[in-house]
Amino acid sequence: MGTMSHVRFLAALVIGAVTSCSRPPAAGDRENSTAAPDHPPTTAVAPSATAVQGNLQGLSCSLRVAKSADNRHAVSLRVANAGSNPVELRYYHPATFALRAWIDGQPIPPRVPAIDMPVEPRTVRVEPGATIDVTTPVALSFGPGSRELDQSDPFRWWLDHAPARVRLEASRVFESEPLLLCAGVFAP
C-alpha cells in the first residue's frame, strides 16, 4: 500500500474555483446521448473535456452522474485514451475535485462541506485505446439554499437549485499538465 498523506480539502477552495470559472457552456454545446453499454441508462454523459498538449495527447475525461431516487446522485469519472501512447495519471484516493456547475447558462456554486481525512496517492495507467473508470465518494444533491451542510457527510455536495439539467465540470482530479478537465451534463 502507498504512503498515506493527510489533506485538508476546504469548501472555500472549491467555491474559489467556481467563482473563477471561465465561460458557461454555450447553448450549442453538444451532448453525447450514448452511454457505454456497461452503464445503466440513467447515467448522463456529455462531451468530455480533452487535453491536447504534452503527454496527455488524445486523453479525454467524462464526468458521469447516476440518478438516484433519494437525491444522492453518485459521481464518477471515465478517462479514455484515444492517443497512441500509454498515459499515467496520479490522483489521491478517495478521489475528490473542484466542481463547477451551470444551470441554464448561469453558474451555480456547489456547497461542499470541509473534508479533512487521510488520502492515499494512486497512479493509474491508461493504455492506448483503453478506458478506465475512477469512482468518487461524491454524491450530488439538489436543494434549497437554506439547507445546512451536514459536516458528518462531507461527500454529499449540494446545488442550491431545484432539480434541473446541469452542466458540470470537475478539475484538479489528476496531477497533470496541462490540466485535464472532466465534463458532463446531468438531468435528474
C-alpha positions, 0 to 999 in steps of 0.5 A: 500500500502507498504512503498515506498523506493527510489533506485538508480539502476546504469548501472555500477552495472549491467555491474559489474555483467556481467563482473563477470559472471561465465561460458557461457552456454555450447553448450549442454545446453538444451532448453525447446521448450514448452511454457505454453499454456497461452503464445503466441508462440513467447515467448522463454523459456529455462531451468530455473535456480533452487535453491536447498538449504534452503527454496527455495527447488524445486523453479525454475525461467524462464526468458521469452522474447516476440518478438516484431516487433519494437525491444522492446522485453518485459521481464518477469519472471515465478517462479514455485514451484515444492517443497512441501512447500509454498515459499515467495519471496520479490522483489521491484516493478517495478521489475528490475535485473542484466542481463547477456547475451551470444551470441554464447558462448561469453558474451555480456554486456547489456547497461542499462541506470541509473534508479533512481525512487521510488520502492515499496517492494512486497512479493509474495507467491508461493504455492506448485505446483503453478506458478506465473508470475512477469512482468518487465518494461524491454524491450530488444533491439538489436543494434549497439554499437554506439547507445546512451542510451536514459536516458528518457527510462531507461527500454529499455536495449540494446545488442550491437549485431545484432539480434541473439539467446541469452542466458540470465540470470537475478539475484538479482530479489528476496531477497533470499538465496541462490540466485535464478537465472532466465534463458532463451534463446531468438531468435528474 
